[in-house]
Amino acid sequence: MAQPPFAALSTALAALGTALGFLTVQLGADGYGQYVESVATASVVMWTTACLTVVSWVRYRQMNSD
């Protein structure tokens, strides 16, 4: 059984979260305040998902290290 692509998934999620974070700052600077909260929430969700993917990766490796 091949190992799931945890590294690629967590990296992509973190990159998306970072891009959304920068978009949040840019939207706030350009006066689109009504969109800032929803984009910031999406950024936090992406970062949280990336962190949980890393936790899953660690647990997967511990489970299969025997």
C-alpha positions as CSV (number, residue, x, y, z in Angstrom):
1,M,0.0,0.0,0.0
2,A,1.4,3.4,-1.0
3,Q,1.7,6.2,1.5
4,P,-0.9,8.9,1.0
5,P,0.6,12.2,-0.3
6,F,0.5,14.0,3.1
7,A,3.5,16.3,2.3
8,A,2.1,17.6,-0.9
9,L,-1.4,18.0,0.5
10,S,-0.2,19.9,3.6
11,T,2.1,22.1,1.5
12,A,-0.6,23.0,-0.9
13,L,-3.1,23.8,1.8
14,A,-0.5,26.0,3.6
15,A,0.2,27.8,0.4
16,L,-3.4,28.4,-0.3
17,G,-3.9,29.7,3.3
18,T,-1.0,32.1,2.8
19,A,-2.3,33.3,-0.5
20,L,-5.7,33.9,1.0
21,G,-4.1,35.8,3.9
22,F,-2.3,38.1,1.5
23,L,-5.6,38.6,-0.4
24,T,-7.3,39.5,2.9
25,V,-4.7,42.2,3.6
26,Q,-5.0,43.5,0.0
27,L,-8.8,43.6,0.2
28,G,-8.7,45.6,3.4
29,A,-6.2,48.1,1.9
30,D,-8.4,48.5,-1.3
31,G,-11.6,49.2,0.7
32,Y,-13.4,45.9,0.2
33,G,-14.1,45.5,3.9
34,Q,-17.2,43.4,3.4
35,Y,-15.1,40.5,2.0
36,V,-12.3,40.6,4.5
37,E,-13.9,38.5,7.2
38,S,-14.9,35.7,4.9
39,V,-11.6,35.5,3.1
40,A,-9.7,35.6,6.4
41,T,-11.9,32.8,7.7
42,A,-11.1,30.7,4.6
43,S,-7.4,31.4,5.2
44,V,-7.6,30.2,8.8
45,V,-9.5,27.1,7.7
46,M,-6.8,26.2,5.1
47,W,-4.0,26.6,7.7
48,T,-6.0,24.5,10.3
49,T,-6.5,21.8,7.7
50,A,-2.8,21.9,6.8
51,C,-1.9,21.4,10.5
52,L,-4.4,18.6,10.9
53,T,-2.9,16.9,7.8
54,V,0.5,17.0,9.4
55,V,-0.9,15.5,12.6
56,S,-2.5,12.8,10.5
57,W,0.8,12.2,8.8
58,V,2.6,11.8,12.1
59,R,0.0,9.4,13.4
60,Y,0.1,7.4,10.2
61,R,3.8,7.0,10.5
62,Q,3.6,6.0,14.1
63,M,0.9,3.4,13.3
64,N,2.9,1.9,10.4
65,S,6.4,2.0,12.0
66,D,6.0,-1.4,13.5
